[in-house]
């Protein structure tokens, strides 16, 4: 399993638009990407403009397919206009799983 956790700050006036965009992407992932074990976002309780996006892929192929999907490619520029600064993205892997290289991941995250 390959997991990414992205912490990001959404511009206060863009919260509703960000949540609508992420809801759409989550629905597309759930309906069309069987290689994605988990994909969701959440808003911070203590920081109203703070969000996390959690992505868990069964393998590198599932991650590649996700990044190639139309909904991800189209949502990246939209999401980047709604957030402040750069997100803090951390990658975690289950034992025996190879991580996604920075070259594969660079510039491709929905939250970047």
PAMARBA-987064 format. One record per atom (N, C-alpha, C): residue number from 1; residue in one letter; atom name; x, y, z. Coordinates in steps of 0.1 Angstrom, whole numbers. Layout:
{NUM; "A"; "CA"; {X; Y; Z}} ...
END
This chain:
{1; "X"; "N"; {9; -12; 0}} {1; "X"; "CA"; {0; 0; 0}} {1; "X"; "C"; {9; 12; 0}} {2; "X"; "N"; {5; 22; -8}} {2; "X"; "CA"; {13; 35; -9}} {2; "X"; "C"; {3; 46; -5}} {3; "X"; "N"; {6; 53; 5}} {3; "X"; "CA"; {-3; 63; 11}} {3; "X"; "C"; {4; 77; 11}} {4; "X"; "N"; {-4; 87; 7}} {4; "X"; "CA"; {0; 101; 7}} {4; "X"; "C"; {-10; 108; 16}} {5; "X"; "N"; {-4; 117; 25}} {5; "X"; "CA"; {-12; 125; 33}} {5; "X"; "C"; {-7; 139; 30}} {6; "X"; "N"; {-16; 148; 25}} {6; "X"; "CA"; {-13; 161; 22}} {6; "X"; "C"; {-20; 171; 31}} {7; "X"; "N"; {-13; 179; 37}} {7; "X"; "CA"; {-19; 190; 46}} {7; "X"; "C"; {-18; 203; 38}} {8; "X"; "N"; {-29; 210; 37}} {8; "X"; "CA"; {-29; 222; 29}} {8; "X"; "C"; {-38; 233; 35}} {9; "X"; "N"; {-36; 245; 31}} {9; "X"; "CA"; {-44; 256; 36}} {9; "X"; "C"; {-52; 261; 24}} {10; "X"; "N"; {-65; 262; 26}} {10; "X"; "CA"; {-74; 267; 16}} {10; "X"; "C"; {-78; 281; 19}} {11; "X"; "N"; {-77; 290; 8}} {11; "X"; "CA"; {-81; 304; 10}} {11; "X"; "C"; {-95; 304; 16}} {12; "X"; "N"; {-98; 312; 26}} {12; "X"; "CA"; {-111; 312; 33}} {12; "X"; "C"; {-123; 314; 23}} {13; "X"; "N"; {-121; 323; 14}} {13; "X"; "CA"; {-132; 325; 4}} {13; "X"; "C"; {-134; 314; -6}} {14; "X"; "N"; {-125; 304; -6}} {14; "X"; "CA"; {-125; 294; -16}} {14; "X"; "C"; {-129; 280; -10}} {15; "X"; "N"; {-133; 280; 3}} {15; "X"; "CA"; {-136; 267; 10}} {15; "X"; "C"; {-147; 259; 3}} {16; "X"; "N"; {-158; 266; 0}} {16; "X"; "CA"; {-169; 259; -6}} {16; "X"; "C"; {-166; 253; -20}} {17; "X"; "N"; {-158; 261; -28}} {17; "X"; "CA"; {-154; 256; -41}} {17; "X"; "C"; {-144; 245; -40}} {18; "X"; "N"; {-135; 245; -30}} {18; "X"; "CA"; {-126; 235; -28}} {18; "X"; "C"; {-133; 222; -24}} {19; "X"; "N"; {-142; 223; -15}} {19; "X"; "CA"; {-149; 211; -10}} {19; "X"; "C"; {-158; 205; -21}} {20; "X"; "N"; {-164; 213; -30}} {20; "X"; "CA"; {-172; 208; -41}} {20; "X"; "C"; {-162; 201; -51}} {21; "X"; "N"; {-151; 207; -54}} {21; "X"; "CA"; {-141; 200; -63}} {21; "X"; "C"; {-136; 187; -57}} {22; "X"; "N"; {-133; 187; -44}} {22; "X"; "CA"; {-128; 175; -38}} {22; "X"; "C"; {-139; 164; -37}} {23; "X"; "N"; {-151; 168; -35}} {23; "X"; "CA"; {-162; 159; -34}} {23; "X"; "C"; {-164; 152; -48}} {24; "X"; "N"; {-163; 160; -59}} {24; "X"; "CA"; {-164; 154; -72}} {24; "X"; "C"; {-153; 144; -75}} {25; "X"; "N"; {-140; 148; -72}} {25; "X"; "CA"; {-129; 139; -74}} {25; "X"; "C"; {-130; 127; -66}} {26; "X"; "N"; {-134; 128; -53}} {26; "X"; "CA"; {-136; 116; -45}} {26; "X"; "C"; {-146; 106; -51}} {27; "X"; "N"; {-157; 112; -56}} {27; "X"; "CA"; {-167; 103; -62}} {27; "X"; "C"; {-162; 96; -75}} {28; "X"; "N"; {-155; 104; -83}} {28; "X"; "CA"; {-149; 98; -95}} {28; "X"; "C"; {-139; 86; -92}} {29; "X"; "N"; {-131; 89; -82}} {29; "X"; "CA"; {-121; 79; -77}} {29; "X"; "C"; {-128; 66; -72}} {30; "X"; "N"; {-138; 68; -64}} {30; "X"; "CA"; {-146; 57; -58}} {30; "X"; "C"; {-153; 49; -69}} {31; "X"; "N"; {-158; 56; -79}} {31; "X"; "CA"; {-166; 49; -90}} {31; "X"; "C"; {-158; 43; -101}} {32; "X"; "N"; {-146; 48; -103}} {32; "X"; "CA"; {-138; 44; -115}} {32; "X"; "C"; {-124; 39; -112}} {33; "X"; "N"; {-119; 38; -100}} {33; "X"; "CA"; {-106; 35; -97}} {33; "X"; "C"; {-105; 24; -87}} {34; "X"; "N"; {-106; 11; -91}} {34; "X"; "CA"; {-105; 0; -81}} {34; "X"; "C"; {-92; -2; -74}} {35; "X"; "N"; {-81; 4; -80}} {35; "X"; "CA"; {-68; 3; -74}} {35; "X"; "C"; {-66; 13; -63}} {36; "X"; "N"; {-75; 21; -61}} {36; "X"; "CA"; {-74; 31; -50}} {36; "X"; "C"; {-82; 26; -38}} {37; "X"; "N"; {-74; 23; -27}} {37; "X"; "CA"; {-80; 17; -15}} {37; "X"; "C"; {-88; 27; -7}} {38; "X"; "N"; {-83; 40; -7}} {38; "X"; "CA"; {-89; 50; 1}} {38; "X"; "C"; {-86; 64; -6}} {39; "X"; "N"; {-95; 73; -6}} {39; "X"; "CA"; {-93; 86; -12}} {39; "X"; "C"; {-103; 95; -5}} {40; "X"; "N"; {-99; 105; 3}} {40; "X"; "CA"; {-108; 113; 10}} {40; "X"; "C"; {-101; 126; 14}} {41; "X"; "N"; {-109; 136; 18}} {41; "X"; "CA"; {-104; 148; 23}} {41; "X"; "C"; {-112; 152; 36}} {42; "X"; "N"; {-106; 160; 44}} {42; "X"; "CA"; {-113; 164; 57}} {42; "X"; "C"; {-108; 178; 60}} {43; "X"; "N"; {-117; 185; 67}} {43; "X"; "CA"; {-113; 199; 72}} {43; "X"; "C"; {-109; 198; 87}} {44; "X"; "N"; {-99; 206; 90}} {44; "X"; "CA"; {-94; 207; 104}} {44; "X"; "C"; {-105; 212; 114}} {45; "X"; "N"; {-106; 207; 125}} {45; "X"; "CA"; {-114; 212; 136}} {45; "X"; "C"; {-109; 225; 142}} {46; "X"; "N"; {-95; 225; 144}} {46; "X"; "CA"; {-89; 236; 151}} {46; "X"; "C"; {-84; 247; 141}} {47; "X"; "N"; {-83; 244; 128}} {47; "X"; "CA"; {-79; 254; 118}} {47; "X"; "C"; {-89; 254; 107}} {48; "X"; "N"; {-98; 264; 107}} {48; "X"; "CA"; {-109; 263; 97}} {48; "X"; "C"; {-104; 263; 82}} {49; "X"; "N"; {-92; 268; 80}} {49; "X"; "CA"; {-87; 268; 66}} {49; "X"; "C"; {-78; 257; 63}} {50; "X"; "N"; {-76; 248; 73}} {50; "X"; "CA"; {-67; 237; 72}} {50; "X"; "C"; {-75; 224; 67}} {51; "X"; "N"; {-69; 217; 57}} {51; "X"; "CA"; {-75; 205; 52}} {51; "X"; "C"; {-64; 194; 51}} {52; "X"; "N"; {-68; 182; 50}} {52; "X"; "CA"; {-59; 171; 46}} {52; "X"; "C"; {-66; 163; 35}} {53; "X"; "N"; {-58; 158; 26}} {53; "X"; "CA"; {-62; 149; 16}} {53; "X"; "C"; {-54; 136; 18}} {54; "X"; "N"; {-61; 125; 19}} {54; "X"; "CA"; {-55; 112; 22}} {54; "X"; "C"; {-58; 103; 10}} {55; "X"; "N"; {-47; 97; 4}} {55; "X"; "CA"; {-48; 89; -7}} {55; "X"; "C"; {-40; 76; -4}} {56; "X"; "N"; {-47; 64; -7}} {56; "X"; "CA"; {-40; 51; -4}} {56; "X"; "C"; {-42; 43; -17}} {57; "X"; "N"; {-31; 39; -23}} {57; "X"; "CA"; {-31; 31; -35}} {57; "X"; "C"; {-26; 17; -33}} {58; "X"; "N"; {-32; 8; -40}} {58; "X"; "CA"; {-28; -6; -38}} {58; "X"; "C"; {-14; -9; -43}} {59; "X"; "N"; {-10; -1; -53}} {59; "X"; "CA"; {4; -3; -59}} {59; "X"; "C"; {7; 9; -68}} {60; "X"; "N"; {19; 10; -73}} {60; "X"; "CA"; {23; 21; -82}} {60; "X"; "C"; {15; 22; -94}} {61; "X"; "N"; {10; 11; -100}} {61; "X"; "CA"; {2; 11; -112}} {61; "X"; "C"; {-11; 19; -109}} {62; "X"; "N"; {-17; 16; -97}} {62; "X"; "CA"; {-29; 23; -94}} {62; "X"; "C"; {-27; 38; -92}} {63; "X"; "N"; {-15; 42; -87}} {63; "X"; "CA"; {-12; 56; -86}} {63; "X"; "C"; {-11; 62; -100}} {64; "X"; "N"; {-3; 56; -109}} {64; "X"; "CA"; {-2; 61; -122}} {64; "X"; "C"; {-15; 62; -129}} {65; "X"; "N"; {-24; 52; -128}} {65; "X"; "CA"; {-37; 53; -134}} {65; "X"; "C"; {-45; 65; -129}} {66; "X"; "N"; {-44; 67; -116}} {66; "X"; "CA"; {-51; 78; -109}} {66; "X"; "C"; {-46; 91; -115}} {67; "X"; "N"; {-33; 93; -115}} {67; "X"; "CA"; {-27; 106; -120}} {67; "X"; "C"; {-30; 108; -135}} {68; "X"; "N"; {-33; 98; -143}} {68; "X"; "CA"; {-36; 99; -157}} {68; "X"; "C"; {-51; 102; -159}} {69; "X"; "N"; {-59; 100; -149}} {69; "X"; "CA"; {-74; 102; -151}} {69; "X"; "C"; {-77; 116; -154}} {70; "X"; "N"; {-88; 118; -162}} {70; "X"; "CA"; {-92; 131; -166}} {70; "X"; "C"; {-96; 140; -154}} {71; "X"; "N"; {-103; 134; -144}} {71; "X"; "CA"; {-107; 142; -133}} {71; "X"; "C"; {-95; 147; -125}} {72; "X"; "N"; {-84; 140; -124}} {72; "X"; "CA"; {-73; 145; -117}} {72; "X"; "C"; {-66; 155; -125}} {73; "X"; "N"; {-63; 152; -138}} {73; "X"; "CA"; {-56; 162; -146}} {73; "X"; "C"; {-64; 175; -147}} {74; "X"; "N"; {-77; 175; -147}} {74; "X"; "CA"; {-85; 187; -148}} {74; "X"; "C"; {-86; 194; -134}} {75; "X"; "N"; {-85; 187; -124}} {75; "X"; "CA"; {-87; 193; -110}} {75; "X"; "C"; {-74; 199; -105}} {76; "X"; "N"; {-63; 195; -109}} {76; "X"; "CA"; {-50; 200; -104}} {76; "X"; "C"; {-49; 216; -105}} {77; "X"; "N"; {-51; 221; -117}} {77; "X"; "CA"; {-50; 236; -118}} {77; "X"; "C"; {-61; 243; -111}} {78; "X"; "N"; {-73; 237; -110}} {78; "X"; "CA"; {-84; 243; -102}} {78; "X"; "C"; {-80; 244; -87}} {79; "X"; "N"; {-76; 232; -82}} {79; "X"; "CA"; {-72; 232; -68}} {79; "X"; "C"; {-61; 241; -64}} {80; "X"; "N"; {-51; 242; -73}} {80; "X"; "CA"; {-39; 251; -70}} {80; "X"; "C"; {-43; 265; -69}} {81; "X"; "N"; {-54; 270; -75}} {81; "X"; "CA"; {-59; 283; -74}} {81; "X"; "C"; {-66; 286; -61}} {82; "X"; "N"; {-70; 275; -54}} {82; "X"; "CA"; {-79; 276; -42}} {82; "X"; "C"; {-71; 275; -29}} {83; "X"; "N"; {-58; 271; -30}} {83; "X"; "CA"; {-50; 269; -18}} {83; "X"; "C"; {-40; 280; -17}} {84; "X"; "N"; {-35; 281; -5}} {84; "X"; "CA"; {-24; 291; -2}} {84; "X"; "C"; {-11; 283; 0}} {85; "X"; "N"; {-1; 288; -7}} {85; "X"; "CA"; {13; 282; -5}} {85; "X"; "C"; {13; 268; -11}} {86; "X"; "N"; {23; 261; -7}} {86; "X"; "CA"; {25; 247; -11}} {86; "X"; "C"; {20; 237; 0}} {87; "X"; "N"; {14; 226; -4}} {87; "X"; "CA"; {9; 217; 6}} {87; "X"; "C"; {21; 209; 12}} {88; "X"; "N"; {20; 204; 23}} {88; "X"; "CA"; {30; 195; 30}} {88; "X"; "C"; {25; 181; 27}} {89; "X"; "N"; {32; 174; 18}} {89; "X"; "CA"; {28; 161; 14}} {89; "X"; "C"; {38; 151; 19}} {90; "X"; "N"; {33; 140; 26}} {90; "X"; "CA"; {42; 130; 31}} {90; "X"; "C"; {37; 117; 25}} {91; "X"; "N"; {47; 108; 21}} {91; "X"; "CA"; {44; 95; 16}} {91; "X"; "C"; {47; 84; 26}} {92; "X"; "N"; {39; 74; 27}} {92; "X"; "CA"; {41; 63; 36}} {92; "X"; "C"; {39; 50; 27}} {93; "X"; "N"; {47; 40; 30}} {93; "X"; "CA"; {45; 27; 23}} {93; "X"; "C"; {44; 16; 33}} {94; "X"; "N"; {37; 6; 30}} {94; "X"; "CA"; {36; -6; 38}} {94; "X"; "C"; {48; -14; 36}} {95; "X"; "N"; {52; -23; 46}} {95; "X"; "CA"; {64; -31; 44}} {95; "X"; "C"; {64; -39; 31}} {96; "X"; "N"; {75; -39; 24}} {96; "X"; "CA"; {76; -46; 11}} {96; "X"; "C"; {71; -38; -1}} {97; "X"; "N"; {66; -26; 1}} {97; "X"; "CA"; {61; -18; -10}} {97; "X"; "C"; {72; -7; -13}} {98; "X"; "N"; {75; -6; -26}} {98; "X"; "CA"; {84; 5; -31}} {98; "X"; "C"; {77; 18; -31}} {99; "X"; "N"; {83; 29; -27}} {99; "X"; "CA"; {77; 42; -27}} {99; "X"; "C"; {76; 47; -42}} {100; "X"; "N"; {67; 57; -44}} {100; "X"; "CA"; {66; 64; -56}} {100; "X"; "C"; {78; 74; -56}} {101; "X"; "N"; {86; 74; -67}} {101; "X"; "CA"; {97; 83; -67}} {101; "X"; "C"; {93; 98; -68}} {102; "X"; "N"; {101; 107; -63}} {102; "X"; "CA"; {97; 121; -65}} {102; "X"; "C"; {95; 125; -79}} {103; "X"; "N"; {102; 119; -89}} {103; "X"; "CA"; {100; 123; -103}} {103; "X"; "C"; {86; 119; -107}} {104; "X"; "N"; {81; 107; -103}} {104; "X"; "CA"; {68; 103; -107}} {104; "X"; "C"; {57; 111; -100}} {105; "X"; "N"; {60; 116; -88}} {105; "X"; "CA"; {50; 124; -81}} {105; "X"; "C"; {51; 139; -84}} {106; "X"; "N"; {62; 144; -87}} {106; "X"; "CA"; {64; 158; -89}} {106; "X"; "C"; {54; 165; -98}} {107; "X"; "N"; {47; 175; -92}} {107; "X"; "CA"; {37; 183; -99}} {107; "X"; "C"; {25; 176; -103}} {108; "X"; "N"; {22; 164; -97}} {108; "X"; "CA"; {11; 156; -102}} {108; "X"; "C"; {0; 155; -91}} {109; "X"; "N"; {3; 159; -79}} {109; "X"; "CA"; {-7; 157; -68}} {109; "X"; "C"; {-19; 167; -70}} {110; "X"; "N"; {-31; 162; -67}} {110; "X"; "CA"; {-42; 170; -67}} {110; "X"; "C"; {-40; 182; -58}} {111; "X"; "N"; {-33; 180; -47}} {111; "X"; "CA"; {-32; 191; -37}} {111; "X"; "C"; {-20; 199; -40}} {112; "X"; "N"; {-12; 197; -50}} {112; "X"; "CA"; {-1; 205; -53}} {112; "X"; "C"; {-4; 216; -63}} 
END
